Amino acid sequence: MPVEKFNLTLTKVIQETYDVKTFQFKPDKPVSFKAGQWLMLYLNTKNEKGGIKRDNRAYSIASSPTNTNLIDINFRVYSFGKFTPILYNLKEGNVVEARGPFGKFTYEPNEPKDLSFIAGGTGIAPIRGIIQYIKEAKLDVNMTLLFSCKTTEDIIFDNEFKELVKNKKFKYIPTITRINESKQKWDGETGRISKEIIKKYCNLKSLFYICGPPEMVDGSVKFLEELGVTKEKIKVEVYH
């Protein structure tokens, strides 16, 4: 896909969790991209002297490429950040400059028909885009999603994934790492992504997509290799 410049108009803001939002943007021209790719967004931020500077950050596209006139961006705000607090406070009608698409963490229709996704936190964004694409394109693909979140309040797109479970080709297994900090009752999986949970739920012959913090990604790759999955069957995207 050619890299292009375009403007995105914010058309809808969805508060997913207490610190995570999904922005739905309408581009000023149709944007072609592959499921799982990312964009570079540009905003004016303050420099150390209080002046204005042009800054940029990369964000995965959390929507399907079947609609080239709609782009979802999903992100968490960090209090210590200079970029995300400004992005987080944008209102409907605001315009953001963007470039893209970029990235090789993508799904192609000729990929294997068994996919396993391992996500941590907002690392779910590109994976959600891939899952949406497979659903909307009505592709005959078996999917398993292992989704690691800190607390029950941190689960993003939970209802959406629960709805997809009605399709027997989709398995959804969220796991909570800080159950003692969770406010809601939880009887599902707990703990970090482990070799045991991967072996329990995933088809080890499937193609694996892993996205999340460096420690989670590196650990998951290590577990998969120990379970006999070759590097050629593992795609990774690291969120810092």
C-alpha positions in Angstrom: 0.0 0.0 0.0 1.4 3.5 -0.9 2.1 5.8 2.0 -0.1 8.9 1.8 -0.9 12.1 3.7 -4.5 12.9 4.7 -6.6 14.5 7.3 -8.8 12.7 9.8 -12.0 14.3 11.2 -13.1 12.9 14.5 -16.7 11.8 14.2 -17.3 9.7 17.3 -15.6 9.2 20.7 -16.2 5.9 22.6 -15.0 5.6 26.2 -14.0 2.0 26.4 -12.6 2.0 29.9 -11.6 4.6 32.5 -8.4 5.5 30.6 -9.0 4.0 27.1 -10.9 5.6 24.2 -11.7 4.6 20.7 -11.8 7.4 18.2 -13.7 6.9 14.9 -12.3 9.1 12.2 -13.5 10.0 8.7 -10.6 10.6 6.3 -10.8 13.4 3.8 -10.2 10.8 1.1 -10.6 7.0 1.0 -7.6 5.3 2.7 -6.6 1.8 1.6 -4.8 -0.3 4.2 -4.3 -3.9 5.2 -5.8 -5.3 8.4 -3.3 -4.8 11.2 -1.5 -1.8 9.9 -0.8 1.5 11.6 -0.8 5.2 11.0 1.4 8.1 12.1 -0.7 10.9 13.7 0.5 14.5 14.1 -0.4 17.1 16.7 1.0 20.3 18.1 2.5 19.7 21.6 4.5 21.9 24.0 8.3 21.7 24.1 10.4 22.0 27.3 10.4 25.8 27.0 6.6 26.0 26.7 6.6 26.6 23.0 4.7 24.8 20.3 6.3 21.9 18.4 4.9 19.5 15.8 4.9 16.0 17.3 3.9 12.5 16.1 3.0 9.1 17.4 2.2 5.7 15.8 -1.2 4.2 16.4 -2.6 0.9 15.1 -5.8 0.9 13.1 -8.4 -0.9 15.1 -11.0 -1.3 12.3 -11.4 -3.3 9.2 -10.1 -2.2 5.7 -13.4 -3.1 4.2 -14.5 0.4 4.9 -12.0 2.9 3.5 -14.0 5.9 4.8 -13.8 4.9 8.5 -10.7 4.5 10.7 -10.8 3.5 14.4 -7.9 4.4 16.6 -7.8 2.9 20.1 -5.4 4.2 22.8 -4.7 4.6 26.5 -3.9 8.0 28.0 -0.7 8.3 30.0 -0.5 11.1 32.6 3.2 11.5 32.0 2.9 11.6 28.3 3.0 14.8 26.1 1.0 13.4 23.2 -1.8 11.2 24.4 -3.3 13.7 26.9 -3.8 16.1 24.0 -5.2 13.4 21.7 -7.4 12.1 24.5 -9.1 15.5 24.9 -9.9 16.0 21.3 -13.6 16.6 20.5 -15.9 15.5 17.7 -15.2 17.7 14.7 -11.5 18.2 15.5 -9.1 17.4 12.6 -5.8 15.4 12.9 -3.1 15.1 10.2 -2.0 11.5 9.4 0.4 9.5 7.2 0.3 5.9 6.3 -0.4 3.1 6.3 2.7 1.4 7.7 3.5 -2.0 9.1 3.8 -5.7 8.4 1.7 -7.1 11.2 -1.0 -7.8 8.7 -3.5 -10.5 7.7 -3.9 -11.6 4.1 -6.9 -13.7 2.8 -4.4 -16.4 1.7 -3.1 -16.9 5.2 -3.7 -20.2 7.1 -7.3 -20.8 8.1 -6.4 -21.3 11.8 -5.3 -18.1 13.7 -4.3 -17.6 17.3 -4.1 -14.1 18.7 -2.3 -13.1 21.9 -2.9 -9.5 23.1 -2.0 -7.5 26.1 -3.8 -4.2 26.9 -4.2 -1.8 24.0 -2.2 -4.3 21.9 -5.6 -5.6 21.1 -6.1 -2.7 18.6 -4.6 -4.2 15.4 -5.9 -7.6 16.3 -9.4 -6.3 16.6 -8.9 -4.8 13.1 -7.9 -8.2 11.8 -10.8 -10.0 13.5 -13.3 -7.4 12.2 -11.9 -7.9 8.7 -12.3 -11.7 8.8 -15.8 -11.3 10.1 -16.9 -8.7 7.6 -15.3 -10.5 4.6 -17.1 -13.7 5.8 -13.9 -15.7 5.6 -13.8 -19.3 6.8 -11.2 -18.9 9.5 -11.0 -20.4 13.0 -9.8 -17.8 15.5 -8.7 -18.0 19.1 -8.0 -14.8 21.2 -6.1 -14.8 24.4 -6.4 -11.3 25.9 -4.3 -10.3 29.0 -5.6 -7.4 31.0 -4.7 -6.0 34.4 -8.2 -5.9 36.0 -11.7 -6.6 34.9 -12.1 -2.8 34.4 -9.3 -2.9 31.8 -10.9 -5.3 29.3 -11.4 -3.5 26.0 -14.0 -4.6 23.4 -15.3 -7.2 25.9 -18.9 -7.2 24.8 -17.9 -7.2 21.1 -15.8 -10.3 21.5 -18.4 -12.0 23.6 -20.9 -11.5 20.8 -18.5 -13.1 18.3 -18.2 -16.2 20.5 -21.7 -17.0 19.2 -19.9 -17.9 16.0 -18.3 -21.3 16.9 -15.2 -20.4 14.8 -14.2 -17.8 17.4 -12.9 -18.5 20.9 -12.3 -15.7 23.4 -10.3 -16.2 26.6 -9.5 -13.0 28.6 -7.2 -13.4 31.6 -6.8 -11.0 34.5 -3.4 -10.4 36.0 -4.4 -8.3 39.0 -7.5 -10.0 40.2 -7.1 -8.5 43.7 -7.5 -5.0 42.2 -10.5 -5.9 40.2 -13.9 -4.5 41.3 -16.0 -7.0 39.4 -16.5 -10.7 40.3 -14.3 -12.8 38.0 -14.5 -16.6 37.4 -12.4 -16.7 34.3 -8.7 -17.2 33.7 -6.2 -15.3 35.9 -2.5 -14.6 35.6 -0.2 -13.6 32.8 0.1 -15.3 29.4 1.8 -18.6 30.1 2.9 -21.7 28.3 0.1 -23.6 30.0 -2.7 -21.3 28.9 -1.4 -21.2 25.3 -1.3 -25.0 25.2 -4.7 -25.2 26.8 -6.6 -23.1 24.3 -4.5 -22.6 21.1 -4.0 -24.8 18.1 -0.3 -25.0 18.0 -0.4 -25.5 14.2 -2.1 -22.2 13.7 -0.5 -18.9 12.7 0.1 -16.7 15.8 -0.3 -12.9 16.1 1.1 -11.4 19.2 0.8 -7.7 20.2 1.4 -6.0 23.5 4.2 -4.8 25.8 7.7 -6.0 25.2 7.8 -8.4 28.1 4.6 -10.1 27.2 5.5 -10.4 23.5 9.0 -11.8 24.2 7.6 -14.2 26.8 4.9 -15.4 24.5 7.3 -16.0 21.6 9.6 -18.0 24.0 6.7 -20.1 25.2 5.6 -20.8 21.6 9.1 -21.8 20.5 9.3 -24.2 23.5 6.0 -25.7 22.4 7.5 -26.3 18.9 6.0 -23.4 17.0 8.5 -22.2 14.4 9.3 -18.5 14.0 7.7 -18.5 10.5 4.3 -19.1 12.2 4.7 -16.1 14.6 4.0 -12.5 13.8 4.7 -9.8 16.5 4.0 -6.2 17.1 5.5 -4.5 20.2 3.7 -1.7 22.0 6.0 0.6 24.1 
